[in-house]
Amino acid sequence: MRVAPVMCSLIAMAGMAVSFSAQAQSPKAKAALKDASGKDVGTVQLIQTPHGVLLKMALKGVAPGEHAFHVHAVGKCEAPFTSAGGHFNPASKKHGMEAAEGAHAGDMPNLFIPANGELRIDVANHMISLIKGQPNSVFDADGSAIIIHAGPDDYKTDPTGNAGDRIACGVITE
């Protein structure tokens, strides 16, 4: 019978349409990263998933080496980027992925920038959300920003990870 294969194909196509529709409705955000002089150094696309937020980062012109990067508590990027406040920490946790009682929601693994200063990386953060109104939403009253630091995060020093100066910043926008 020809009906069964045709029906299976139609069911499969309908399932794909539902899947694409669900993806299209997932909250998304972005951040344009600039250094202290205002030069573009990268972008971050943020995509809400069922398990947190996927951050898709593309950098160009960042100093080679190991750098901390975090979500910061304020959506403001005025050099030297202290305007972005401390790390995003809605649950009032200690800093660092090695902290026994948990980490700031904005804590993420260090970046390893190659000699050419370019990096593309995807990082998942299960502690933040793009859904407004949730307690861990980056879209709270004063917004949030992404910061790249001059040095690496040691994953334990509270409250900053001993990561050094803030060398790039991008406000997270819808």
N, C-alpha and C positions, 0 to 999 in steps of 0.2 A: 504494500500500500504506500502511496505517495503522501498521504495526509500526515502520517506520523512525523516524517522528517521535516516537512514544512512547518508543522506545529512546533516542533522542537526549536527550529530556527527562529520562529516568531517569539517564542518564550525567551530564548537567549537574547534576542535583540531588545525585548522589553526590559529584561533584567539589566542589560548594559545601559539603556536609557535612564533607568532609575538610578543606577550607580553614578552616571555622569551628572544627573540632576542633583544628587546629594552632594557631589564634589563641588558643583557650581555654587551651592548654597552655603558651604563651609565659610565661616568668617575668615577674612584675610586681612593682612596689614603689611606695611612696609616701613623701612627706615633707610634714608639716604645718609651714609656716613661721610663726614667731613673732618679734616684735620683742623688744628687750631688756626691755620691761615685761611680756612674756608675752601680748601681744595678737596674735590671729590676723591674719596679713597675706597668707596665700595657701597654695596647695597645689601639689605637683608629683606627677604620676603618671609613673612610669617603666615603660617597656615594652621588653622585650628583642626585638630584631628580628634578622634574619640579618646586618645590617650594623652592629650596635652597639645603643645604647639610645636610644629616643625619650623625651624629657622633655616632658611636657605641663604647662605652668605656667599657673596662674591667680592673679593678685595683686590685692589690694584694700587701699588705705590705705598704699601705699609712696610715699615722697616722689617727686614728679615729677623727671625728669631721667635722665641716663645713669648706669647702675650696673653694676658687674662682678658676675658670679655664677659660682661655681665649685663643684665637688664637692671637699669637704675630707676629709682622711685619717682622721678619728676621728668616730665616731657619738655625739657628745656636744654638747649645746647649752646650756651654762651661760653666761649673760650675763657679760661682753661677747663671748662666743662664741669666745674664744681656745682654749677646751676642745676645739674641733673640729680643732685642729692646723693644719698647713699644707695646701697643695693635695694632692689625691689624685695620687700620682706613683709608681706601682709600677715603672716602667721607669727611674726616676732621670734624667729629662730636665730640661732648662732650662725656665724659665717662658716662656710667651708663644707665641701663634700665629705671631709673626714670627721666632721662634728658628730658626736654620738647622738645628739638629740635632733639631728636633721639640719638642713642647710637653708639659707635664704632661697626664696623662690627664684631670684635672679642669678643665682650661682650657676655657672656653666663651665665645661672643661676648657683648658687653655687651647689657644690656637698656635699652630706651628707654621709660621710664614717662611716659605722657601726663599732662597737668595734673590730670585727675581721679583719678590714683593707681591706676587699674585697667589691667591688661594680661593678655591671654591670648596665649600664644605656644607654639609647638612647636619644640623644638631637638633635633637629632640629635647624639649624641656617639658616634663610632665607636671611641673609645679605652677605653671602660668596658664592663663586663658585669654582668649580674644573676645569672650562673650561678656558683654557689658552687664553689670549688675552682680556678677559672681565676685566673691571676696578676693580671688586671686587674678582678677582681670587687670590687664595692663592699661585698660581704658577706664581708670578711676578718675576722680575729680581733677587731679593735676597731671594726668597722663604718665607716660614712661619713656625711657630712652635706652638705647644700646650704647655702651661705652667699650672701647678697646683701650687697654692700659699699656704702659711702656714695658712692663715686665710681666713675668708669670705670676699666677695666683699660687700661693703655697697650700691652698685648700684647707687651712686650719686657723690662720691668724684672724681673730675677730676684731673689728667688723669688716675689714677690707681685703684680707688675703695677702697683704703686704705686696700689692701688685704695682705700686708706683704711680707715676703721673697718668693722667687721662690724655691719650693722644688722638682719639677720634670719637665722634659722637653722632648719633642720629636719633631724632625724635620718631617714635613709633606712631604712624598715622594709618587711618583706614584706607 
